[in-house]
Amino acid sequence: MDSLMTTLQNSPWVILILIAIVTWLLSRQVESFAPMAFYDGMPVTDENEYIQDVANMAAYVSDNVTDVFMFIRAKYFERVKDIPFSSNYQPNSINDKVLDDPMLPLLVTQLKSWITSSRNRIERKYPADRLIDYRKKNDLFFTQDPNSKNLKLTFIKNGITPFAKNVTIIPFNEQVSYGKRITATIPCGGDLLHGIKLYFKLPAFNNIPVGSSYLGWTQSVGYASIDEIELRIGETIIDKHSGLFMETMDYLKTNVNDVIANNVCVGRYDTINVLPQNASEEIELYIPLQFWFNKKLSSSLPLVAMKSQSVKIVVILKNFEDIVTYDGEIAPEPVQIVNSGAVVDFYLLSEPERNLFTHGNESFLIERWQYDFFPITQGLSTSKFQLEFNNSIKELVFFVIETESERNNDFFNIGIRSSPNQGSELLKYIGLRFDGKDRFEKMPESYYRNVTVGGHTYKGNRNIYVISFAEFPESNQPSGTANFSCYDTVELTLDFINNVPSATLWVLGISYNKLDIDADNISLLLL
């Protein structure tokens, strides 16, 4: 022993060799067992299950399907190298028990970094000629387990083939006029319900009221006409949206290439100078709804699985005098809407695809809106506004509108109304506190107006503020949330400009929920 120690002391290169050997052995251990650690001793040994997992995982990385195949092969079959695979295998059902693993979201993150760091090593192990090229077959959705911090996986089929789109105009059940509550009952005109647009044909104004020089529709009259809209399945109100926040989120999520066409559909104009002339002739509006199933085909509502549940869209319209602009003292006489209805996109499936939805329960990740408003007194310098939202919130969207703007039916004029600072911001600093501790430190309002809004498609010049807990707030796939139900107080802390005018703070919270559907019942996991 003494001679060994003496040799090591006199030969430092021996120590270096020993360190290199130990390091190499440890790296081989990590390579062999790290991929398996995600499943805690639950390896997959079935070819069908393995290939189905490949198809599902491919949805995350799209064009990197080959890399996904190699990664999962290494993860599942580290010790089993020679398993035959059928090159023409096509999964006809989704029953992979691996999809229930609550660690799968973490695995997805690991997958992407592991592919990048280990590409060459995997390719040496698994030659390219043994790979199966699976294109994107499934779209994965997560639901929040209220008893766990992990996300649990559920799904519906995407890339459905064959299928056909069917567009139908559905009349409202009641005579449509402003100030009324109207309902469109959605028939089972297809297997899946996807897009819905409200259609209104508005008349031209021929009679300008006495004392006014003009009469026109207000800005974004399509959304301005909507006080609130409800989605009902059976007797349950699944979600509610206000016209104010529908306009806001439509503005944030519209691709810049679609802005012009979208503005025409909702009656939005680049300048208010157009408003006095916008009612010289009839106009037709197509107002897109923004419930979760309206956003993505794979999120469609499966009417085929809801044999005894009715689907209704309930719209509460504002009064006529609240959606027009004029410069006199006498209110204009109301006019009647020329034509109306709900334009609905149905999708018809083939018999095999239809059968996937008719057996057992279906569970879907959905988004729900929660919103509130707070009065701001003139001259207020700083204040805390307690948000009474609950469940897992992925982002907050908020803004301040002057009381004078609301009185003049200028509902979407977000900012200072009067010159010389017209359009400028009403806030100076913004922060967010959970149980008295900073979650988002108070920073200049420009940060929450210009930086955090970057997760959205269209970055316009409105004073709309975003606090996002998600990396990708526009995606249906969760990428971060804050569970407001876990905190006693959630406070939005705001500092206002000097001599702020009387105004209203509007706050929207977008949360996740789980919708369970079977032939006879529907239920929400979190209320």
C-alpha positions in Angstrom: 0.0 0.0 0.0 2.8 2.4 0.9 4.6 1.6 -2.4 1.3 2.4 -4.3 1.0 5.7 -2.6 4.6 6.5 -3.3 4.1 5.7 -7.0 1.1 7.9 -7.2 2.9 10.8 -5.5 5.8 10.5 -7.8 3.8 9.9 -11.0 0.9 12.5 -11.3 0.2 11.2 -14.8 -1.1 8.0 -13.2 -3.7 10.0 -11.3 -4.8 11.8 -14.4 -5.3 8.4 -16.2 -7.3 7.1 -13.3 -9.5 10.2 -13.3 -10.1 9.9 -17.0 -11.1 6.2 -16.6 -13.6 7.0 -13.8 -15.1 9.9 -15.8 -15.6 7.7 -18.8 -17.3 5.0 -16.7 -19.6 7.5 -15.1 -20.5 9.0 -18.5 -21.4 5.5 -19.8 -23.6 5.0 -16.7 -25.4 8.3 -17.4 -25.9 7.4 -21.0 -27.3 4.0 -20.1 -29.7 4.9 -17.4 -30.6 8.6 -17.6 -33.2 8.1 -20.4 -34.9 5.4 -18.3 -35.1 7.6 -15.2 -38.1 9.5 -16.5 -40.3 6.4 -16.3 -39.2 5.1 -12.9 -38.7 1.5 -14.0 -41.6 1.4 -16.5 -39.9 0.4 -19.7 -41.8 -0.3 -22.9 -41.3 -3.6 -24.5 -44.1 -3.8 -27.0 -43.5 -2.8 -30.6 -47.0 -1.2 -31.1 -46.7 0.8 -28.0 -43.2 2.0 -28.9 -44.2 3.1 -32.4 -47.3 4.8 -31.1 -45.1 6.7 -28.7 -42.9 7.8 -31.6 -45.9 9.1 -33.5 -47.1 11.1 -30.5 -43.8 12.5 -29.5 -43.2 13.6 -33.1 -46.0 16.2 -32.6 -43.7 18.2 -30.4 -40.8 18.6 -32.8 -42.5 18.3 -36.2 -39.6 18.1 -38.7 -37.3 16.4 -36.2 -39.2 13.1 -36.4 -36.1 11.1 -37.2 -34.4 12.5 -34.1 -37.4 11.7 -32.0 -37.4 8.1 -33.2 -33.7 7.7 -32.3 -34.2 9.3 -28.9 -37.1 7.1 -27.9 -35.4 4.0 -29.2 -32.4 4.7 -27.0 -34.7 5.6 -24.1 -36.8 2.5 -24.2 -34.4 -0.1 -25.7 -31.0 0.7 -24.2 -30.4 -3.0 -23.5 -32.6 -4.5 -26.4 -31.0 -3.5 -29.7 -32.5 -6.0 -32.2 -36.2 -5.5 -32.2 -37.9 -5.9 -35.6 -40.1 -3.0 -36.7 -42.7 -3.1 -39.5 -42.0 -0.4 -42.0 -45.7 -0.3 -43.0 -47.1 -0.2 -39.4 -49.9 2.4 -39.0 -51.4 2.9 -35.5 -55.2 2.8 -35.6 -55.9 3.8 -32.1 -54.4 5.8 -29.3 -54.1 3.7 -26.1 -50.5 4.1 -25.1 -50.2 3.9 -21.3 -47.0 5.9 -21.5 -49.1 8.9 -22.4 -50.4 8.9 -18.8 -46.9 9.5 -17.4 -47.0 12.8 -15.5 -43.3 13.3 -16.2 -43.9 13.4 -20.0 -43.8 17.3 -20.2 -40.4 17.2 -18.5 -39.3 14.5 -20.9 -40.3 16.7 -23.8 -37.9 19.4 -22.7 -35.2 16.8 -22.1 -35.9 15.4 -25.5 -35.1 18.6 -27.3 -31.8 19.2 -25.5 -30.8 15.6 -25.6 -31.2 15.4 -29.3 -29.0 18.5 -29.8 -26.2 17.3 -27.5 -26.2 13.6 -28.5 -27.1 13.6 -32.2 -23.9 12.1 -33.4 -23.7 9.5 -30.7 -27.2 8.3 -31.4 -26.7 8.1 -35.2 -23.7 5.9 -34.6 -25.8 3.5 -32.5 -28.8 3.5 -34.8 -28.1 3.7 -38.6 -30.5 5.9 -40.6 -31.7 3.0 -42.7 -33.4 1.5 -39.7 -35.5 4.6 -38.9 -39.2 5.0 -39.5 -40.3 8.4 -40.8 -43.5 9.2 -39.0 -45.1 12.5 -39.8 -47.2 14.5 -37.3 -50.2 12.3 -36.5 -51.4 13.5 -33.1 -51.8 16.7 -31.2 -51.3 16.4 -27.5 -53.2 18.3 -24.8 -52.5 18.5 -21.1 -54.9 18.8 -18.3 -54.1 20.0 -14.8 -54.5 17.4 -12.1 -55.7 19.4 -9.0 -53.9 17.0 -6.7 -50.6 17.2 -8.3 -48.2 19.8 -9.5 -47.4 17.7 -12.6 -49.4 17.9 -15.8 -51.3 14.9 -17.0 -51.6 14.1 -20.6 -54.7 13.7 -22.7 -55.3 14.0 -26.4 -57.6 13.9 -29.4 -56.7 12.8 -32.9 -55.3 15.4 -35.3 -54.5 15.0 -39.0 -57.8 13.4 -39.4 -58.3 11.7 -42.8 -60.5 11.6 -44.7 -62.7 14.5 -43.6 -64.8 17.2 -45.1 -65.6 20.8 -44.1 -69.2 22.0 -44.1 -70.1 25.7 -43.6 -73.7 26.5 -42.4 -75.4 29.7 -41.5 -77.6 29.2 -38.4 -80.4 31.7 -37.6 -80.9 33.0 -34.1 -83.9 31.7 -32.2 -85.3 35.2 -31.6 -85.8 38.3 -33.7 -82.5 40.1 -33.6 -82.3 43.7 -32.4 -80.0 45.8 -30.2 -80.4 45.6 -26.5 -81.7 42.0 -26.6 -80.5 38.6 -25.5 -80.4 36.2 -28.6 -79.5 32.6 -28.9 -78.2 30.4 -31.6 -78.7 26.6 -31.1 -76.0 24.7 -32.8 -77.5 21.6 -34.5 -75.5 18.4 -35.1 -74.5 19.4 -38.6 -71.2 17.5 -38.4 -69.0 15.4 -36.2 -66.7 18.2 -35.0 -67.6 21.9 -34.3 -64.7 24.3 -35.0 -65.0 27.9 -36.2 -68.0 30.2 -35.4 -68.5 33.7 -36.6 -71.4 36.0 -35.8 -72.9 37.6 -38.9 -74.6 40.9 -38.9 -75.7 43.0 -41.8 -76.0 46.6 -40.6 -78.1 49.2 -42.4 -77.0 52.6 -43.8 -77.9 55.7 -41.8 -80.2 58.0 -43.7 -81.5 60.2 -40.9 -78.9 62.2 -39.0 -80.4 63.4 -35.6 -81.2 67.1 -35.2 -78.2 69.0 -33.9 -75.6 66.6 -35.3 -73.5 66.9 -38.4 -72.9 63.2 -38.7 -73.9 59.8 -37.5 -71.7 56.7 -37.8 -70.9 53.3 -36.2 -68.4 53.3 -33.4 -64.9 51.9 -33.7 -64.8 48.0 -34.0 -68.6 48.0 -34.0 -68.7 44.2 -34.4 -67.1 43.7 -31.0 -68.6 46.9 -29.5 -72.1 45.5 -30.2 -71.4 42.5 -27.9 -71.9 43.1 -24.2 -71.3 39.5 -23.3 -71.4 36.1 -25.1 -71.9 32.7 -23.4 -71.1 29.2 -24.5 -73.7 26.7 -23.0 -73.5 23.0 -23.2 -76.7 21.5 -21.8 -77.6 23.7 -18.9 -74.0 24.5 -18.0 -72.3 27.8 -18.9 -68.9 26.6 -20.0 -67.3 30.1 -20.7 -68.2 33.8 -21.0 -66.5 36.4 -23.1 -67.0 40.2 -23.2 -66.9 42.2 -26.4 -64.2 44.4 -24.9 -61.8 41.6 -24.3 -62.7 39.9 -27.6 -61.5 43.0 -29.4 -58.4 43.1 -27.3 -57.3 39.5 -27.8 -58.3 39.6 -31.5 -56.0 42.6 -31.8 -53.1 40.8 -30.1 -53.4 37.5 -31.9 -54.1 38.6 -35.5 -51.1 38.0 -37.8 -49.9 41.2 -39.4 -50.7 39.8 -42.9 -54.3 39.3 -41.9 -54.9 42.7 -40.3 -56.6 44.4 -43.2 -59.1 41.6 -43.9 -59.8 41.2 -40.2 -60.4 44.9 -39.7 -63.1 44.8 -42.4 -64.8 41.8 -40.8 -65.2 43.5 -37.4 -65.6 47.2 -38.5 -62.2 48.4 -37.2 -60.6 51.5 -38.8 -57.0 52.8 -38.6 -58.3 56.3 -37.8 -61.4 57.6 -36.1 -61.7 60.2 -38.9 -63.5 57.5 -40.9 -66.3 57.0 -38.4 -68.6 59.8 -39.5 -68.7 58.3 -43.0 -68.7 54.5 -42.2 -72.5 54.2 -42.3 -73.2 55.8 -45.7 -74.0 52.3 -47.0 -74.8 48.8 -45.6 -71.9 46.9 -44.1 -71.5 43.2 -43.3 -69.6 42.0 -40.3 -68.2 38.5 -39.5 -67.1 38.5 -35.9 -64.9 35.5 -34.9 -65.6 33.9 -31.6 -62.7 33.0 -29.4 -63.7 30.0 -27.4 -61.0 27.3 -27.1 -62.5 25.1 -29.9 -62.5 28.1 -32.3 -58.7 28.4 -32.3 -57.4 25.1 -33.6 -58.9 22.2 -35.6 -57.5 19.7 -33.2 -59.3 21.5 -30.3 -62.7 21.1 -32.1 -65.7 20.2 -30.0 -66.8 16.6 -30.8 -70.5 16.9 -31.3 -70.5 13.2 -32.3 -69.7 12.3 -28.7 -72.5 14.5 -27.3 -75.6 12.7 -28.2 -77.9 14.3 -25.6 -76.2 17.6 -25.0 -77.3 20.8 -26.8 -74.8 23.5 -27.7 -75.9 27.1 -27.6 -74.3 30.5 -28.2 -76.1 33.2 -26.1 -75.3 36.8 -27.2 -76.3 39.9 -25.2 -76.3 42.9 -27.5 -75.7 46.4 -26.3 -78.3 49.1 -26.9 -78.2 51.0 -30.2 -77.3 54.3 -28.7 -74.2 52.7 -27.2 -72.6 51.7 -30.5 -73.0 54.9 -32.6 -71.1 58.1 -32.7 -72.5 61.6 -33.3 -71.7 65.2 -32.3 -75.1 66.4 -31.1 -77.2 66.3 -27.9 -80.1 64.3 -29.3 -79.8 60.6 -29.5 -80.5 59.0 -32.9 -83.5 56.8 -33.6 -82.7 53.0 -33.4 -82.5 51.1 -36.6 -83.0 47.4 -37.2 -80.3 44.9 -38.1 -80.9 43.8 -41.7 -79.8 40.2 -41.5 -78.0 38.0 -39.0 -76.9 34.5 -38.0 -74.1 32.3 -36.8 -71.7 31.0 -39.5 -70.5 27.6 -38.3 -67.7 25.4 -39.5 -68.5 21.7 -39.1 -66.2 18.8 -40.0 -67.5 15.4 -41.2 -65.4 12.4 -40.4 -65.1 9.0 -41.9 -66.7 6.1 -40.0 -63.4 4.8 -38.5 -62.5 8.3 -37.3 -66.0 8.9 -36.0 -65.9 5.7 -33.9 -62.9 7.1 -32.0 -65.2 9.6 -30.4 -68.2 7.4 -29.7 -66.7 5.0 -27.1 -66.1 6.1 -23.5 -65.4 9.6 -22.1 -63.5 12.3 -23.8 -61.4 14.8 -21.9 -60.2 18.1 -23.2 -58.0 20.9 -22.1 -59.9 24.2 -22.5 -59.2 27.8 -21.8 -61.7 30.0 -19.8 -61.8 33.7 -19.3 -62.1 35.5 -16.0 -62.3 39.3 -16.0 -62.9 42.2 -13.7 -62.8 46.0 -13.6 -61.9 48.6 -11.0 -62.8 52.3 -11.0 -59.9 54.8 -10.8 -60.7 58.2 -9.2 -59.3 61.4 -10.7 -55.9 62.3 -9.3 -55.1 58.8 -7.9 -51.3 58.4 -7.7 -50.8 54.7 -6.7 -53.0 51.8 -5.7 -53.2 48.0 -5.3 -56.0 46.1 -7.1 -56.8 42.7 -5.7 -57.6 40.1 -8.4 -60.3 37.6 -7.4 -59.3 35.0 -10.1 -58.8 31.3 -9.4 -57.3 28.2 -10.8 -54.2 28.1 -13.1 -53.8 31.4 -14.9 -51.5 31.5 -17.9 -51.5 35.3 -18.5 -53.0 38.6 -17.4 -54.1 41.2 -20.0 -55.1 44.7 -18.8 -55.5 48.3 -19.7 -57.0 51.6 -18.6 -59.8 53.5 -20.4 -60.8 57.0 -19.5 -64.4 57.5 -18.3 -64.9 60.2 -20.9 -64.0 57.7 -23.7 -66.6 55.3 -22.4 -69.2 58.0 -22.2 -68.6 58.8 -25.8 -68.9 55.2 -27.0 -65.1 55.2 -27.7 -64.7 51.9 -25.8 -61.4 50.9 -27.4 -59.6 54.2 -27.0 -56.9 52.9 -24.6 -54.9 55.9 -23.3 -55.1 59.6 -22.8 -58.1 61.0 -24.7 -57.4 64.7 -25.0 -54.6 66.6 -26.9 -51.7 67.3 -26.8 -50.9 63.8 -25.4 -53.7 61.9 -27.1 -53.1 58.2 -27.1 -50.3 58.3 -24.5 -50.3 55.9 -21.5 -52.1 56.6 -18.2 -49.7 54.4 -16.2 -46.1 54.9 -15.0 -45.2 51.7 -13.1 -46.6 48.2 -12.9 -46.0 45.3 -10.6 -47.7 42.1 -9.4 -47.6 40.7 -5.8 -48.6 37.3 -4.5 -49.3 37.2 -0.7 -47.4 40.5 -0.3 -44.3 39.3 -2.2 -43.2 40.5 -5.6 -43.9 38.0 -8.3 -43.2 40.6 -11.1 -41.2 43.5 -9.7 -42.6 47.0 -10.2 -41.1 48.3 -13.5 -41.8 51.1 -16.0 -45.1 50.5 -17.8 -43.2 50.3 -21.1 -41.8 46.9 -20.1 -45.2 45.3 -19.8 -46.4 47.1 -22.9 -43.5 46.4 -25.3 -41.5 43.5 -23.9 -43.9 41.0 -22.3 -46.4 41.4 -25.1 -43.8 39.9 -27.4 -45.3 36.4 -26.8 -48.2 37.5 -29.0 -48.5 37.5 -32.8 -49.3 41.2 -33.5 -47.5 43.9 -31.6 -49.5 47.1 -32.2 -49.3 50.5 -30.7 -52.2 50.3 -28.2 -51.5 50.7 -24.5 -52.3 47.0 -23.7 -50.3 45.4 -21.0 -49.4 41.7 -20.6 -48.1 39.7 -17.6 -47.5 36.2 -18.9 -46.7 33.1 -16.8 -46.4 31.1 -20.0 -43.6 30.9 -22.4 -46.0 30.7 -25.4 -49.3 32.3 -24.2 -51.1 31.9 -27.6 -50.5 28.1 -27.7 -53.2 25.7 -26.4 -50.3 23.7 -25.1 -49.5 24.8 -21.5 -46.0 26.3 -21.2 -46.4 27.8 -17.7 -49.1 28.9 -15.3 -49.6 30.4 -11.8 -52.3 28.8 -9.7 -54.1 31.8 -8.2 -56.1 29.4 -5.9 -53.0 28.8 -3.9 -52.7 32.4 -2.7 -54.7 34.5 -0.3 -54.1 37.7 -2.2 -52.9 38.5 -5.7 -52.5 42.3 -6.2 -51.8 44.3 -9.3 -49.8 47.4 -8.1 -50.0 50.4 -10.3 -48.5 53.9 -10.3 -50.4 56.5 -12.4 -49.4 59.6 -14.3 -49.8 62.9 -12.6 -53.4 64.2 -12.4 -54.8 61.0 -13.9 -58.4 61.5 -15.1 -61.3 59.4 -14.0 -60.9 56.0 -15.6 -61.5 52.2 -15.4 -58.9 49.5 -15.1 -60.0 46.3 -17.0 -58.2 43.0 -16.2 -58.5 39.6 -18.0 -57.1 36.4 -16.7 -56.9 33.4 -19.0 -57.1 30.1 -17.2 -57.0 26.4 -17.9 -59.7 23.9 -17.1 -60.6 20.3 -18.0 -63.8 19.5 -19.8 -65.1 15.9 -19.6 -67.7 14.7 -22.1 -69.6 11.5 -22.5 -72.9 10.7 -24.3 -75.1 12.0 -21.5 -73.1 14.4 -19.4 -70.5 17.2 -19.4 -68.5 18.5 -16.5 -65.8 20.9 -15.7 -63.0 19.8 -13.4 -62.4 23.2 -11.8 -65.2 25.8 -11.1 
